[in-house]
Amino acid sequence: MTVFSPLAIGPHIVQPPVVLAPMAGITNAPFRTLCRDFSGGKGLYVSEMITTRALVERNEKTMQLIRFDASEKPRSIQLYGVDPETVGKAVRMIVDEDLADHIDLNFGCPVPKVTRKGGGSALPYKRPLLRAILREAVGNAGALPVTMKMRKGIDDDHLTYLDAGRIAVEEGVTAIALHGRTTAQHYGGTADWEAIARLKEHVPEIPVLGNGDIWSADDALRMMRETGCDGVVVGRGCLGRPWLFGDLVAAFEGTDDYTRPGLREVADTMVRHARLLGEWLGDEARGVIDFRKHVAWYLKGFSVGSEMRKKLAITSSLDELSAQLSELDLDQPWPVGADGPRGRTSGNGRVVLPDGWLKDPFDCSGVSAEAELDTSGG
């Protein structure tokens, strides 16, 4: 059995070396609680992506998103920003007000409304701007470790990850996570794990985490063995499957004692997830409505008719959700083949960028504050 070393994120030791990827609208406190409970408290669970401008301005919704449960240790926040000064202020605010124990920076978002303004996964192409943001973040973080997540580059002709990795090391970043896709790929195709291996060879000074196409615990072990990376970041693979983190703990501890819940156990988890959302939002109906997006992910592979799926996706109370679930054949076992891709799997092929963006990687004009939008991280 291969024994993998614990992952060190500054003073924080993460064992097994598994990180929940920030996902907008998904990795809020209730979902993090579910994942953490299934793992027995092991691993690192990162908040939803927080825009630095909204944090500095103390946007009400943003201030709720950065609330952590008392049991969350370490508290991990992912920030997204395009202006070095604003990023620095946000980091200083986190330090001064003791809002988190770890800060991650997002440079992986491929959404067109962000990249067309020069943000997200388009930003590392502008090397001086990337360096300035990292310098402000690390310089204001004090003792808090700062990490970053990025993609390979804009497309196969404009790869940035090796340059970005070297800049990160030079500016004092603690660890790097690489999603093995370009912006042009979005979430389509196959993640390039060889790029993760190349980045690890390129920046041996700090931990490198791999991200992309981890649908099962065995995928995580395989990525670690094939790339030599120091840890894995799990995103879409845990949608509707918070117990995946229990599987990951088992895998890294050398067993294959994986969770294979039948539909009854899945239904119980669904109700608990919706209840936690309601408690977090302070309103049961809002919690159940917010939970609707998770229904199809939880039920993937089970024999549930389209009409019943539609009914479950419009419930607005816990009693209604429980009643609808009770009408299902809850004795169904875990379905064969349910471990595959989930969430967004489409590609794009076209990247929307500011005019003239690719002409000069050192010309940083054209980055707009409008790039700071609440959207998913990459």
C-alpha positions in Angstrom: 0.0 0.0 0.0 1.3 3.5 -0.9 1.5 5.7 2.1 0.9 9.4 1.3 2.3 12.2 3.5 0.0 14.6 5.2 -0.5 17.9 3.4 0.9 21.0 5.2 -0.9 24.3 4.5 1.2 26.5 6.6 0.7 25.4 10.2 -2.3 23.3 9.3 -1.7 19.6 8.7 -4.4 18.1 6.4 -4.7 14.3 6.6 -5.8 12.8 4.4 -4.5 15.4 1.9 -8.0 16.1 0.6 -9.6 19.5 0.0 -13.2 20.4 -0.8 -13.2 22.8 -3.8 -15.0 26.0 -3.4 -18.2 26.0 -5.5 -20.5 29.0 -5.6 -24.0 28.2 -4.2 -22.8 24.8 -3.1 -20.0 24.8 -0.5 -21.8 26.8 2.1 -21.6 26.0 5.8 -24.4 23.3 5.6 -22.7 21.4 2.8 -19.3 21.7 4.5 -20.9 20.2 7.6 -22.2 17.2 5.8 -18.9 16.5 4.0 -17.0 17.0 7.2 -19.3 14.7 9.2 -18.9 11.9 6.7 -15.1 12.2 6.9 -15.0 12.2 10.7 -13.7 15.8 10.6 -10.7 15.0 8.4 -9.7 17.0 5.4 -9.9 20.7 4.5 -13.2 22.4 3.6 -13.1 25.7 1.8 -15.9 28.3 1.7 -17.7 29.5 -1.3 -15.8 32.0 -3.4 -15.9 35.5 -1.9 -15.3 38.6 -4.0 -12.9 40.9 -2.3 -14.8 44.0 -3.1 -18.0 42.7 -1.6 -16.1 41.7 1.6 -14.4 45.0 2.0 -17.8 46.7 1.5 -19.3 44.3 4.1 -22.0 43.2 1.7 -24.7 41.5 3.9 -24.9 38.3 1.8 -21.1 38.1 1.8 -20.8 38.5 5.5 -23.2 35.6 5.9 -21.2 33.4 3.5 -18.1 33.8 5.6 -19.7 32.6 8.8 -18.2 29.3 10.0 -19.6 26.7 12.3 -17.8 26.5 15.6 -16.6 23.0 14.7 -14.8 24.1 11.5 -11.1 24.0 12.1 -9.2 25.4 10.2 -11.6 28.0 8.8 -10.8 28.4 5.1 -11.9 31.2 2.8 -11.5 31.5 -0.9 -11.2 35.1 -2.3 -11.6 36.3 -5.8 -10.3 39.7 -6.9 -8.8 41.6 -9.8 -7.5 44.7 -8.0 -4.3 44.2 -5.9 -5.2 47.0 -3.5 -8.7 45.6 -2.8 -7.3 42.1 -2.4 -4.8 43.4 0.1 -7.6 45.2 2.1 -9.7 42.1 2.1 -6.9 39.9 3.4 -6.0 42.5 6.1 -9.7 42.6 7.1 -9.7 38.8 7.5 -6.5 38.9 9.6 -7.5 41.9 11.8 -11.0 40.5 12.5 -9.9 36.9 12.8 -12.4 35.7 10.1 -10.4 32.7 8.9 -7.3 30.6 9.4 -6.4 30.1 5.7 -6.9 32.1 2.5 -7.1 30.7 -1.0 -7.1 32.9 -4.1 -9.2 31.9 -7.2 -7.7 32.3 -10.6 -9.6 29.4 -12.2 -13.1 30.8 -13.1 -13.8 30.2 -16.8 -17.2 31.9 -16.9 -17.4 34.3 -20.0 -18.9 37.2 -18.0 -15.8 37.1 -15.9 -13.1 36.4 -18.5 -14.4 39.1 -20.8 -13.5 41.6 -18.1 -10.0 40.1 -17.6 -10.8 38.2 -14.5 -10.8 34.6 -13.4 -8.7 32.2 -15.5 -7.9 35.0 -18.0 -6.0 36.9 -15.3 -2.8 34.8 -15.0 -2.0 35.6 -18.6 -1.1 39.1 -17.3 2.0 38.1 -15.3 2.6 41.5 -13.6 -1.0 41.7 -12.4 -0.9 38.2 -11.0 2.3 39.0 -9.2 0.9 42.2 -7.8 -2.2 40.5 -6.4 -0.2 37.7 -4.8 2.2 40.1 -3.3 -0.6 42.2 -1.7 -2.3 39.1 -0.4 0.8 37.5 1.1 2.1 40.8 2.4 -1.2 41.4 4.3 -1.8 37.9 5.5 0.6 37.9 8.4 0.8 34.4 9.8 -2.1 33.1 7.7 -1.1 30.8 4.8 -2.1 32.0 1.3 -2.8 29.4 -1.4 -4.1 29.7 -5.0 -6.1 27.8 -7.5 -5.7 28.1 -11.2 -6.2 26.4 -14.6 -3.6 25.4 -17.2 -4.2 28.6 -19.2 -6.6 30.3 -21.6 -6.2 27.6 -24.3 -3.6 25.2 -25.6 -1.8 28.1 -27.3 -1.7 30.3 -24.2 -0.7 28.1 -21.3 0.2 30.0 -18.1 0.4 27.5 -15.3 4.2 27.1 -15.2 4.9 30.8 -15.2 2.1 31.4 -12.6 3.5 28.6 -10.4 7.0 30.2 -10.4 5.5 33.6 -9.6 3.5 32.1 -6.8 6.7 30.5 -5.3 8.6 33.8 -5.6 5.8 35.8 -3.9 5.4 33.4 -0.9 2.3 31.4 -1.8 2.1 28.3 0.5 0.5 25.9 -2.0 -1.0 25.7 -5.5 -4.0 23.8 -6.8 -4.2 23.1 -10.6 -7.3 22.2 -12.4 -6.0 20.3 -15.4 -8.1 22.1 -18.0 -7.9 25.4 -19.9 -10.4 28.1 -19.9 -11.5 27.0 -23.4 -12.3 23.5 -22.1 -14.6 24.8 -19.3 -15.6 21.4 -17.8 -15.6 19.4 -21.0 -13.1 16.8 -22.2 -10.7 15.1 -19.9 -8.5 16.8 -17.2 -4.8 16.8 -18.1 -3.2 15.1 -15.1 0.2 15.2 -16.9 0.1 19.0 -16.4 -0.3 18.5 -12.7 2.8 16.3 -12.7 4.7 19.0 -14.7 3.8 21.7 -12.3 4.9 19.6 -9.4 8.3 19.1 -11.1 8.4 22.9 -11.8 7.7 24.1 -8.3 9.1 21.5 -5.9 9.5 24.1 -3.2 5.7 24.0 -2.3 2.8 21.6 -2.3 0.9 21.1 -5.5 -2.7 19.9 -5.4 -4.4 18.2 -8.3 -8.0 19.0 -9.4 -10.1 17.6 -12.2 -12.0 14.3 -12.8 -11.9 12.9 -9.3 -15.2 11.1 -9.2 -14.3 8.4 -6.7 -11.8 7.8 -3.9 -9.9 5.5 -6.2 -9.5 8.3 -8.7 -7.9 10.4 -6.0 -5.4 7.7 -5.2 -4.6 7.2 -8.9 -4.1 11.0 -9.4 -1.6 11.0 -6.5 0.3 8.1 -7.8 0.4 9.2 -11.4 1.3 12.9 -10.8 3.2 12.9 -7.6 1.0 15.7 -6.4 0.8 16.4 -2.7 -3.0 16.5 -2.4 -6.3 16.5 -4.3 -9.1 19.0 -4.6 -12.5 17.5 -5.1 -15.3 19.6 -6.7 -18.1 18.2 -8.9 -17.4 14.6 -7.8 -19.0 15.3 -4.4 -22.2 16.9 -5.7 -25.1 14.9 -4.2 -22.4 12.7 -2.6 -21.1 14.2 0.6 -20.2 10.7 1.8 -17.4 10.8 -0.8 -15.2 12.4 1.8 -15.7 9.3 4.0 -14.6 7.2 1.1 -11.5 9.4 0.6 -10.5 8.9 4.3 -10.9 5.2 3.9 -8.9 5.0 0.7 -6.0 7.0 2.1 -6.1 4.9 5.3 -5.7 1.8 3.2 -9.2 0.3 3.1 -11.9 0.0 0.5 -14.7 0.4 3.1 -16.6 2.7 0.8 -20.1 4.1 1.4 -22.7 2.6 -0.9 -25.9 4.0 0.5 -29.3 2.7 -0.6 -32.0 5.2 -1.5 -33.3 5.2 2.0 -30.0 6.5 3.4 -29.7 8.9 0.5 -33.2 10.3 1.2 -32.3 10.8 4.9 -29.2 12.7 3.9 -31.3 14.8 1.5 -33.7 15.8 4.3 -30.8 16.6 6.6 -29.1 18.7 4.0 -32.3 20.7 3.4 -32.8 21.1 7.2 -29.3 22.4 7.7 -29.8 24.9 4.9 -33.0 26.2 6.5 -31.3 26.6 9.9 -28.4 28.4 8.3 -30.7 30.7 6.3 -33.1 31.2 9.2 -36.0 30.1 7.1 -37.2 26.5 6.4 -38.8 27.3 3.1 -35.7 29.2 1.8 -33.6 26.2 2.8 -35.7 23.7 1.0 -35.9 26.0 -2.1 -32.1 26.4 -2.0 -31.8 22.6 -1.8 -33.7 22.0 -5.0 -30.6 22.3 -7.1 -29.1 19.2 -5.3 -32.1 16.8 -6.0 -30.9 15.5 -9.3 -27.4 15.0 -8.1 -28.5 12.9 -5.1 -30.9 10.8 -7.2 -28.5 10.1 -10.1 -28.6 6.4 -11.0 -31.6 5.6 -8.9 -34.9 4.5 -10.5 -37.0 7.6 -10.0 -39.5 8.7 -12.6 -39.4 12.0 -14.3 -42.6 13.2 -12.8 -41.5 12.4 -9.2 -38.2 14.2 -9.9 -40.1 17.2 -11.0 -42.2 17.1 -7.8 -39.1 16.8 -5.6 -37.5 19.8 -7.4 -40.4 22.1 -6.5 -40.9 21.3 -2.8 -40.9 24.2 -0.4 -41.1 22.6 3.1 -39.4 19.8 4.9 -42.6 17.9 5.4 -43.4 18.1 1.7 -39.8 17.0 0.8 -40.1 14.0 3.3 -43.5 13.0 2.0 -42.4 13.0 -1.6 -39.3 11.0 -0.8 -41.4 8.5 1.2 -43.3 7.6 -2.0 -40.1 6.3 -3.7 -38.9 2.7 -3.6 -36.5 3.4 -0.8 -35.3 -0.2 -0.7 -33.2 0.4 -3.9 -29.5 -0.4 -3.4 -26.7 1.9 -4.5 -26.9 1.8 -8.3 -24.1 0.4 -10.4 -22.3 3.1 -12.4 -23.4 6.0 -10.2 -19.8 7.0 -9.5 -19.3 8.8 -12.8 -19.3 12.5 -13.8 -21.8 14.8 -12.3 -22.4 18.6 -12.4 -21.3 20.6 -15.5 -19.6 18.4 -18.1 -19.9 20.7 -21.1 -17.0 22.2 -23.0 -17.0 25.6 -24.7 -14.1 26.0 -27.1 -14.5 29.8 -27.2 -13.0 32.1 -24.7 -14.4 35.6 -24.3 -11.6 38.1 -23.5 -11.1 41.9 -23.5 -10.1 43.4 -26.8 -6.4 42.8 -27.5 -5.9 40.8 -24.3 -3.5 38.3 -25.9 -1.3 40.8 -27.6 1.0 41.4 -24.6 1.1 39.4 -21.4 2.8 42.3 -19.7 0.2 45.0 -20.6 -2.2 44.9 -17.7 -4.6 47.6 -18.9 -8.2 46.5 -19.6 -8.9 44.7 -16.4 -12.3 45.9 -15.2 -13.7 46.0 -11.7 -16.8 44.6 -13.3 -14.9 41.3 -13.4 -15.7 40.9 -9.7 -18.9 39.0 -9.9 -20.5 36.4 -7.7 -19.9 33.3 -9.8 -18.5 29.8 -9.6 -14.9 29.2 -9.2 -13.1 26.9 -11.7 
